[in-house]
Amino acid sequence: MTRPYVLCSICCLNPCLQNLLEDDSKANNAGTDASGNPILKDIGTFLKGTLKQHFRDADIKYIDPSYIIRSIPTTSNDRIYCKILAHNAVHGAFAGYTGITVGLVNTHYVYLPIPVIIQAPRKVDPRGKMWNRLRASIGQPNFY
């Protein structure tokens, strides 16, 4: 008699289990990146190793989603938009502005103060018009 075939998927955001990872080398605890965000250790390889120790006969695969996201080619509209944002960011830096980011507001490219942008979290309605427009424009399937 064969054993039943069981599938399991685990999704984990990198910051969630950082306290479980060992600080055994400076490479794993690299401090912060250029923008001041902490450089996190890779939780995916840690989970894969831990699960392999516990489930010795299981076939465990680790897929890093950042490669999947990067594998989608950009559209020409995205390239142009990003180039305009980059140009405006450089112009702002050369003009001496700090603590700003560049954005599109009512068809105008503007400098936006970062403290104002981050003062409140933004929420996306997964059943709303804006999300559905974005999903349709990038060809993402509807998962619900």
N, C-alpha and C positions, 0 to 999 in steps of 0.2 A: 504494500500500500504506500502510495506517495504522500509526502507531507503537503499540506495546503500551502499555496503560494500567497504570500502576504506582501502588499506594497505599503510603503509609508513615505510620506514627504514631510520634511521639516523645513520651515522657513524661519530664519532668525536674522534680525538686524544686527549688524556688527557691534553697536554700542551695548547691547543688552547684557552680555555675559563677560564683560571686560574684567570684572573682579575675580573671575575664576582662572584667568590666564596667569601663568607664572611670569614673574619679572626676573627671569634668569639671565637675560642678556640685554645690553644697551640697544641692540638692533630691534628688539621687540618693544622697547619703551623709548621711542625716538623723540618725544617731546611734542612740539607743535609744528604745523606747516607754516608757510609764509604768511597766511592770513590769520594766524593765531589759533586755528582749530587743532584740537589734539589729534595726533597721528595714532590711530587705533591698531591694536594687534588683530591678526586675522582669526576670527572666531570660527570660520568655516573649517579650516584644517584641524583646529582643536576639537570641534564636534565630531568630525569624521574619525579622528584617532580614538576618541573616547568611545564612540559607538562601535568601532571595530573591536576594541578590547572587550566590550560587553557582549556583542553579538558576533562571535568569532566566525561563524559559517555564513554570515549575511554578505551579500554583494552590495557594498555601500559606495555610492557615487557622490562626489562633491562638484557642484556646478556653481561657479562664481558668476553672479548675475551681471557684474560690471562688464564682463566680456560680451554678454548677450546684448546689453544696452548699447555698447560701443559698436557692435557689428551692424547696426542698422544705418544705412547711408542717409546723410542729410539731404533735404530737398534744397532746390536753388533758393527758395524763399527764406529758409532757415539760414543759409550761408550769407545771403545779403543782409538779413536782419542782424546777425551776429557781427558782421563786418562793420555795419553802421554803429552798433553799440560799442564795439572796440574803438573805432575812430573817435567817437564822442567821449569815451572814457579817457583816451590819451589827451584830447583837447582840454578836458577838465583838469587833468593832472598837470599839464603844461601851464594852465592858467593859475595853478596854485591851490585848487580846491582839494580838500581832504575830507574824509568822512562822508563821501557821496557815492552814489551809484548812478548808472544811466538807465533810463527806462522810457517807454513809449506811453504817453498820456494824451488821450484825445487827439491822436494823429500827430503829436509833436514829441520830439525827443527832448527830454528834460533831465536835469540833474536832480536827484532825489536824495535827501539826507538820510543816511543809514539809520540813525536812532529813531526817526519817525517810521521807517519801514518795519523795523523789528519790534516796535512797542506792543503789538498785539499779534497773536497767531492768526494766520489765514486759514479758512476752512473751505474745502471743496465739496460740493454736493455731488456724490457719484451718480446721481440720477438727474442732475441739472443740465441745462442747455449748454453751458460753457464746457463742462466735462465731455459731453457727447460730441460737441464740435471738435474739441481737441482729439478725442479718440478716433473720430471719423477722418480727420485730416492726416493722422499718422498711421491709419490702418490697423489700429489695435482692436482685437475682438472684444465683444461684450462678455464679461466673465460672470454675469449674474443672470 
